[in-house]
Amino acid sequence: MQPIIAANYEIVFNTTGYQKLNTLIQANTYTKIFIIVDSNTQELCLPSLLNALETTVVIEVIEIEPGETNKTIETCSGVWDALAALDADRKGLIINLGGGVVTDLGGFVASTFKRGMDFINIPTSLLSMVDASVGGKTGVDLGTLKNLIGIINNPQLVLIDTSFLATLPKNEMRSGLAEMYKHGLIASQEYWEQFSDLTTMTTDDLNQLIYDSIIIKNNVVLEDPTEQNIRKMLNYGHTLGHAIESYCLSNSKKQTLLHGEAIAIGMILESYLSNKQTGLPQEQLENISTILSNMYDPVSFSKDDIHQIIELLKYDKKNTNGKVKFVLLKEIGIGVIDQEIPNDLIHQSFEYYSNLNI
């Protein structure tokens, strides 16, 4: 696969990607290399990376706990302490080896330690390959509120090794598919239609779908790197999806949802809103709902759940002047940003979602 040229870095793949990685390291005079992993990627992915690295530079490994609940400023503080104890300086390199938690948090740590170190992302989950690999968003959650703290800062390189996908459980693979579904819904009906039947998908098919998904996101980011306009489109399904994810994280009575699981619900809800507000055709709403509800397990929401989820919308990053702004669809492949939705219509979208599962 050919490298994808992002803002000021490359996204490279598999064997040739490791060649690019080693060339970059050799071309710089890094004082040390720090690899940030979680306990899963340390066991399942780190040995492969260490075998592929060709360098005499000292390598240190910093491990964090896995999971969204550890994507916090407290975890950052622990990593900053470790970097200081290991005599890290601004000429060091951080390699983030993991899913979205590791790459988001590791990028933020690198961007802020001693006012900035170079970093490289090696995403190991499907979600992080198609989402966190592109666009330079780094950061952490504020309590259970998603991604409220962070900055946009690009890595030196992103290396995607699809062999790491073999380490993922099925629910993590499904979580990543949600962002790929989203890319089709906002940008390409043809791409969306490739997901209508996954039963015959081969490894080569998946590799190409990942590649095409990254291209879709990269094209949007190149046009609007700081999310002033069209980049907001990438938040389709995320306004309600993030609120649902945060609510389930904070409520011990609710099952914690993976990011993609929450976003899939958000896309169904926001497709209903699109049907009512921006003219998404009924047959397309039904198509979206059928495909997503067949892929992801249903989640039940009480009236109180829905009320509290709507309350969380006020923390969404797209809001302006206290007004919640949605991304909706005119049709599959064509989105529209900055849509205001009345609460009664949001309640109707949850009723629609619940009826899908009866």
C-alpha positions as a Python dict, from the first residue, in 0.01 Angstrom:
ca = {
    (1, 'M'): (0, 0, 0),
    (2, 'Q'): (124, 345, -90),
    (3, 'P'): (181, 593, 194),
    (4, 'I'): (-98, 842, 254),
    (5, 'I'): (28, 1200, 276),
    (6, 'A'): (-128, 1383, 569),
    (7, 'A'): (-72, 1744, 683),
    (8, 'N'): (303, 1721, 747),
    (9, 'Y'): (355, 1351, 800),
    (10, 'E'): (296, 1018, 631),
    (11, 'I'): (65, 730, 717),
    (12, 'V'): (255, 415, 621),
    (13, 'F'): (162, 49, 617),
    (14, 'N'): (294, -291, 723),
    (15, 'T'): (644, -397, 606),
    (16, 'T'): (730, -80, 416),
    (17, 'G'): (600, 115, 714),
    (18, 'Y'): (869, -31, 938),
    (19, 'Q'): (1130, 62, 680),
    (20, 'K'): (1003, 421, 691),
    (21, 'L'): (1005, 412, 1072),
    (22, 'N'): (1367, 301, 1088),
    (23, 'T'): (1470, 556, 826),
    (24, 'L'): (1308, 835, 1026),
    (25, 'I'): (1477, 726, 1349),
    (26, 'Q'): (1814, 699, 1178),
    (27, 'A'): (1775, 1043, 1021),
    (28, 'N'): (1727, 1209, 1360),
    (29, 'T'): (1957, 1227, 1659),
    (30, 'Y'): (1709, 1112, 1919),
    (31, 'T'): (1858, 1085, 2268),
    (32, 'K'): (1621, 808, 2381),
    (33, 'I'): (1311, 630, 2256),
    (34, 'F'): (1016, 592, 2492),
    (35, 'I'): (748, 341, 2394),
    (36, 'I'): (412, 395, 2565),
    (37, 'V'): (202, 77, 2585),
    (38, 'D'): (-85, -57, 2788),
    (39, 'S'): (-71, -398, 2955),
    (40, 'N'): (-233, -560, 2652),
    (41, 'T'): (-9, -415, 2384),
    (42, 'Q'): (300, -474, 2596),
    (43, 'E'): (226, -845, 2585),
    (44, 'L'): (77, -881, 2237),
    (45, 'C'): (239, -611, 2021),
    (46, 'L'): (560, -481, 2181),
    (47, 'P'): (780, -787, 2100),
    (48, 'S'): (700, -749, 1730),
    (49, 'L'): (784, -379, 1733),
    (50, 'L'): (1112, -430, 1921),
    (51, 'N'): (1215, -696, 1671),
    (52, 'A'): (1149, -456, 1385),
    (53, 'L'): (1336, -157, 1526),
    (54, 'E'): (1688, -106, 1389),
    (55, 'T'): (1857, 137, 1626),
    (56, 'T'): (2123, 160, 1894),
    (57, 'V'): (1933, 435, 2076),
    (58, 'V'): (1832, 343, 2431),
    (59, 'I'): (1470, 226, 2446),
    (60, 'E'): (1252, 263, 2756),
    (61, 'V'): (900, 120, 2792),
    (62, 'I'): (629, 300, 2988),
    (63, 'E'): (315, 99, 3062),
    (64, 'I'): (-29, 236, 3145),
    (65, 'E'): (-349, 56, 3238),
    (66, 'P'): (-584, -18, 2946),
    (67, 'G'): (-932, 121, 2895),
    (68, 'E'): (-1116, 451, 2861),
    (69, 'T'): (-1139, 491, 3239),
    (70, 'N'): (-762, 544, 3244),
    (71, 'K'): (-761, 814, 2976),
    (72, 'T'): (-716, 1082, 3241),
    (73, 'I'): (-487, 1363, 3345),
    (74, 'E'): (-385, 1143, 3640),
    (75, 'T'): (-248, 883, 3398),
    (76, 'C'): (-69, 1161, 3209),
    (77, 'S'): (87, 1275, 3534),
    (78, 'G'): (221, 924, 3593),
    (79, 'V'): (373, 914, 3244),
    (80, 'W'): (523, 1262, 3285),
    (81, 'D'): (678, 1146, 3615),
    (82, 'A'): (820, 839, 3442),
    (83, 'L'): (967, 1049, 3161),
    (84, 'A'): (1129, 1281, 3412),
    (85, 'A'): (1269, 988, 3613),
    (86, 'L'): (1409, 837, 3292),
    (87, 'D'): (1585, 1166, 3203),
    (88, 'A'): (1373, 1236, 2896),
    (89, 'D'): (1458, 1555, 2711),
    (90, 'R'): (1310, 1740, 2416),
    (91, 'K'): (1532, 1544, 2177),
    (92, 'G'): (1371, 1217, 2278),
    (93, 'L'): (1109, 1030, 2074),
    (94, 'I'): (783, 885, 2203),
    (95, 'I'): (625, 591, 2019),
    (96, 'N'): (263, 529, 2113),
    (97, 'L'): (182, 160, 2062),
    (98, 'G'): (-183, 92, 2131),
    (99, 'G'): (-543, 178, 2066),
    (100, 'G'): (-707, 518, 2081),
    (101, 'V'): (-648, 562, 2454),
    (102, 'V'): (-272, 514, 2413),
    (103, 'T'): (-238, 726, 2099),
    (104, 'D'): (-461, 1011, 2226),
    (105, 'L'): (-299, 1019, 2570),
    (106, 'G'): (54, 953, 2445),
    (107, 'G'): (27, 1228, 2187),
    (108, 'F'): (-90, 1470, 2454),
    (109, 'V'): (193, 1367, 2687),
    (110, 'A'): (448, 1414, 2407),
    (111, 'S'): (302, 1750, 2307),
    (112, 'T'): (322, 1891, 2659),
    (113, 'F'): (631, 1735, 2822),
    (114, 'K'): (903, 2002, 2819),
    (115, 'R'): (677, 2190, 2574),
    (116, 'G'): (694, 1923, 2311),
    (117, 'M'): (868, 1604, 2197),
    (118, 'D'): (844, 1420, 1868),
    (119, 'F'): (602, 1129, 1868),
    (120, 'I'): (498, 847, 1638),
    (121, 'N'): (168, 660, 1654),
    (122, 'I'): (142, 287, 1589),
    (123, 'P'): (-231, 214, 1633),
    (124, 'T'): (-312, -146, 1721),
    (125, 'S'): (-694, -145, 1719),
    (126, 'L'): (-918, -106, 1417),
    (127, 'L'): (-1075, 202, 1575),
    (128, 'S'): (-742, 376, 1625),
    (129, 'M'): (-623, 282, 1275),
    (130, 'V'): (-915, 448, 1097),
    (131, 'D'): (-981, 729, 1344),
    (132, 'A'): (-703, 823, 1585),
    (133, 'S'): (-433, 773, 1320),
    (134, 'V'): (-538, 1085, 1130),
    (135, 'G'): (-580, 1447, 1227),
    (136, 'G'): (-346, 1513, 1517),
    (137, 'K'): (-611, 1517, 1790),
    (138, 'T'): (-455, 1438, 2127),
    (139, 'G'): (-599, 1454, 2474),
    (140, 'V'): (-779, 1296, 2766),
    (141, 'D'): (-1121, 1285, 2925),
    (142, 'L'): (-1232, 1514, 3207),
    (143, 'G'): (-1389, 1269, 3445),
    (144, 'T'): (-1631, 1081, 3222),
    (145, 'L'): (-1664, 1370, 2976),
    (146, 'K'): (-1501, 1268, 2651),
    (147, 'N'): (-1189, 1441, 2518),
    (148, 'L'): (-1242, 1778, 2687),
    (149, 'I'): (-869, 1831, 2749),
    (150, 'G'): (-624, 1824, 2459),
    (151, 'I'): (-461, 1992, 2164),
    (152, 'I'): (-420, 1927, 1792),
    (153, 'N'): (-59, 1831, 1719),
    (154, 'N'): (58, 1602, 1443),
    (155, 'P'): (293, 1305, 1487),
    (156, 'Q'): (609, 1256, 1286),
    (157, 'L'): (470, 936, 1137),
    (158, 'V'): (178, 695, 1170),
    (159, 'L'): (252, 327, 1108),
    (160, 'I'): (-40, 91, 1052),
    (161, 'D'): (41, -277, 1092),
    (162, 'T'): (-280, -466, 1024),
    (163, 'S'): (-134, -788, 1164),
    (164, 'F'): (-207, -640, 1510),
    (165, 'L'): (-579, -680, 1438),
    (166, 'A'): (-538, -1052, 1502),
    (167, 'T'): (-491, -967, 1871),
    (168, 'L'): (-834, -803, 1902),
    (169, 'P'): (-1151, -958, 2043),
    (170, 'K'): (-1458, -944, 1818),
    (171, 'N'): (-1625, -661, 2011),
    (172, 'E'): (-1318, -439, 1958),
    (173, 'M'): (-1328, -512, 1584),
    (174, 'R'): (-1695, -419, 1573),
    (175, 'S'): (-1616, -100, 1763),
    (176, 'G'): (-1370, 3, 1493),
    (177, 'L'): (-1615, -74, 1216),
    (178, 'A'): (-1844, 199, 1352),
    (179, 'E'): (-1602, 474, 1249),
    (180, 'M'): (-1568, 314, 904),
    (181, 'Y'): (-1948, 309, 871),
    (182, 'K'): (-1945, 676, 965),
    (183, 'H'): (-1695, 766, 694),
    (184, 'G'): (-1923, 613, 433),
    (185, 'L'): (-2230, 788, 570),
    (186, 'I'): (-2074, 1134, 561),
    (187, 'A'): (-1867, 1105, 245),
    (188, 'S'): (-1936, 812, 14),
    (189, 'Q'): (-2247, 606, -52),
    (190, 'E'): (-2033, 365, -254),
    (191, 'Y'): (-1807, 308, 46),
    (192, 'W'): (-2108, 262, 276),
    (193, 'E'): (-2256, 2, 44),
    (194, 'Q'): (-1944, -212, 71),
    (195, 'F'): (-2047, -279, 433),
    (196, 'S'): (-2395, -401, 351),
    (197, 'D'): (-2272, -763, 358),
    (198, 'L'): (-1953, -850, 546),
    (199, 'T'): (-1997, -1228, 529),
    (200, 'T'): (-1759, -1271, 235),
    (201, 'M'): (-1496, -1019, 346),
    (202, 'T'): (-1133, -1133, 310),
    (203, 'T'): (-822, -997, 480),
    (204, 'D'): (-732, -813, 161),
    (205, 'D'): (-1080, -661, 150),
    (206, 'L'): (-1044, -538, 507),
    (207, 'N'): (-701, -389, 436),
    (208, 'Q'): (-843, -195, 142),
    (209, 'L'): (-1144, -76, 343),
    (210, 'I'): (-910, 48, 617),
    (211, 'Y'): (-697, 227, 357),
    (212, 'D'): (-1001, 389, 194),
    (213, 'S'): (-1144, 489, 533),
    (214, 'I'): (-821, 667, 625),
    (215, 'I'): (-821, 848, 291),
    (216, 'I'): (-1176, 974, 354),
    (217, 'K'): (-1085, 1112, 695),
    (218, 'N'): (-751, 1251, 576),
    (219, 'N'): (-915, 1443, 291),
    (220, 'V'): (-1154, 1607, 537),
    (221, 'V'): (-874, 1696, 780),
    (222, 'L'): (-652, 1841, 507),
    (223, 'E'): (-936, 2075, 407),
    (224, 'D'): (-1008, 2186, 764),
    (225, 'P'): (-727, 2091, 1006),
    (226, 'T'): (-856, 2286, 1309),
    (227, 'E'): (-1227, 2191, 1281),
    (228, 'Q'): (-1367, 2529, 1188),
    (229, 'N'): (-1602, 2392, 925),
    (230, 'I'): (-1613, 2066, 729),
    (231, 'R'): (-1408, 1869, 983),
    (232, 'K'): (-1709, 1889, 1214),
    (233, 'M'): (-1862, 1636, 975),
    (234, 'L'): (-1644, 1368, 1135),
    (235, 'N'): (-1856, 1407, 1450),
    (236, 'Y'): (-2158, 1248, 1286),
    (237, 'G'): (-2312, 1012, 1544),
    (238, 'H'): (-2080, 1151, 1812),
    (239, 'T'): (-2298, 1423, 1962),
    (240, 'L'): (-2540, 1173, 2112),
    (241, 'G'): (-2287, 887, 2094),
    (242, 'H'): (-2035, 1061, 2319),
    (243, 'A'): (-2310, 1157, 2565),
    (244, 'I'): (-2428, 795, 2575),
    (245, 'E'): (-2071, 671, 2621),
    (246, 'S'): (-2006, 919, 2903),
    (247, 'Y'): (-2337, 839, 3075),
    (248, 'C'): (-2270, 464, 3068),
    (249, 'L'): (-1919, 521, 3204),
    (250, 'S'): (-2051, 725, 3497),
    (251, 'N'): (-2353, 509, 3582),
    (252, 'S'): (-2268, 185, 3758),
    (253, 'K'): (-2610, 43, 3669),
    (254, 'K'): (-2543, 71, 3296),
    (255, 'Q'): (-2319, -156, 3093),
    (256, 'T'): (-2003, 28, 2985),
    (257, 'L'): (-1997, 66, 2608),
    (258, 'L'): (-1697, 64, 2378),
    (259, 'H'): (-1661, 385, 2178),
    (260, 'G'): (-1784, 233, 1854),
    (261, 'E'): (-2082, 70, 2024),
    (262, 'A'): (-2196, 408, 2157),
    (263, 'I'): (-2130, 581, 1825),
    (264, 'A'): (-2337, 319, 1640),
    (265, 'I'): (-2634, 408, 1861),
    (266, 'G'): (-2559, 776, 1803),
    (267, 'M'): (-2563, 724, 1426),
    (268, 'I'): (-2904, 555, 1436),
    (269, 'L'): (-3043, 834, 1654),
    (270, 'E'): (-2891, 1106, 1439),
    (271, 'S'): (-3011, 935, 1122),
    (272, 'Y'): (-3363, 959, 1261),
    (273, 'L'): (-3303, 1328, 1335),
    (274, 'S'): (-3172, 1366, 979),
    (275, 'N'): (-3490, 1212, 842),
    (276, 'K'): (-3700, 1463, 1034),
    (277, 'Q'): (-3479, 1771, 1001),
    (278, 'T'): (-3266, 1758, 686),
    (279, 'G'): (-3459, 1525, 459),
    (280, 'L'): (-3267, 1198, 479),
    (281, 'P'): (-3491, 966, 272),
    (282, 'Q'): (-3694, 715, 472),
    (283, 'E'): (-3550, 417, 285),
    (284, 'Q'): (-3197, 533, 367),
    (285, 'L'): (-3289, 575, 735),
    (286, 'E'): (-3421, 219, 734),
    (287, 'N'): (-3108, 93, 556),
    (288, 'I'): (-2877, 258, 809),
    (289, 'S'): (-3084, 138, 1102),
    (290, 'T'): (-3100, -221, 976),
    (291, 'I'): (-2726, -254, 911),
    (292, 'L'): (-2620, -94, 1240),
    (293, 'S'): (-2878, -268, 1458),
    (294, 'N'): (-2779, -603, 1308),
    (295, 'M'): (-2413, -539, 1387),
    (296, 'Y'): (-2444, -405, 1744),
    (297, 'D'): (-2632, -538, 2044),
    (298, 'P'): (-2931, -328, 2156),
    (299, 'V'): (-2912, -109, 2465),
    (300, 'S'): (-3220, -6, 2663),
    (301, 'F'): (-3269, 349, 2790),
    (302, 'S'): (-3523, 460, 3049),
    (303, 'K'): (-3683, 805, 3046),
    (304, 'D'): (-3443, 909, 3322),
    (305, 'D'): (-3146, 775, 3123),
    (306, 'I'): (-3252, 981, 2821),
    (307, 'H'): (-3302, 1295, 3031),
    (308, 'Q'): (-2951, 1264, 3177),
    (309, 'I'): (-2797, 1189, 2837),
    (310, 'I'): (-2957, 1504, 2694),
    (311, 'E'): (-2818, 1700, 2990),
    (312, 'L'): (-2468, 1583, 2895),
    (313, 'L'): (-2503, 1734, 2546),
    (314, 'K'): (-2412, 2075, 2690),
    (315, 'Y'): (-2050, 1955, 2718),
    (316, 'D'): (-2017, 1874, 2347),
    (317, 'K'): (-1714, 2046, 2190),
    (318, 'K'): (-1908, 2166, 1883),
    (319, 'N'): (-2144, 2381, 2092),
    (320, 'T'): (-2144, 2758, 2050),
    (321, 'N'): (-2309, 3009, 2283),
    (322, 'G'): (-2460, 2724, 2480),
    (323, 'K'): (-2638, 2582, 2175),
    (324, 'V'): (-2594, 2213, 2090),
    (325, 'K'): (-2488, 2166, 1728),
    (326, 'F'): (-2551, 1839, 1545),
    (327, 'V'): (-2409, 1691, 1227),
    (328, 'L'): (-2690, 1542, 1019),
    (329, 'L'): (-2733, 1380, 677),
    (330, 'K'): (-2919, 1506, 371),
    (331, 'E'): (-2859, 1165, 220),
    (332, 'I'): (-2601, 891, 255),
    (333, 'G'): (-2267, 1047, 159),
    (334, 'I'): (-2382, 1408, 207),
    (335, 'G'): (-2378, 1567, 551),
    (336, 'V'): (-2467, 1905, 694),
    (337, 'I'): (-2317, 2068, 1004),
    (338, 'D'): (-2435, 2305, 1278),
    (339, 'Q'): (-2792, 2179, 1312),
    (340, 'E'): (-2994, 2267, 1622),
    (341, 'I'): (-3244, 2003, 1737),
    (342, 'P'): (-3530, 2049, 1988),
    (343, 'N'): (-3529, 1811, 2285),
    (344, 'D'): (-3865, 1662, 2198),
    (345, 'L'): (-3723, 1539, 1867),
    (346, 'I'): (-3427, 1386, 2049),
    (347, 'H'): (-3673, 1199, 2271),
    (348, 'Q'): (-3848, 1076, 1958),
    (349, 'S'): (-3518, 945, 1821),
    (350, 'F'): (-3470, 732, 2133),
    (351, 'E'): (-3825, 601, 2095),
    (352, 'Y'): (-3745, 511, 1734),
    (353, 'Y'): (-3426, 331, 1846),
    (354, 'S'): (-3614, 138, 2114),
    (355, 'N'): (-3878, 27, 1864),
    (356, 'L'): (-3609, -121, 1640),
    (357, 'N'): (-3536, -376, 1909),
    (358, 'I'): (-3893, -485, 1986),
}
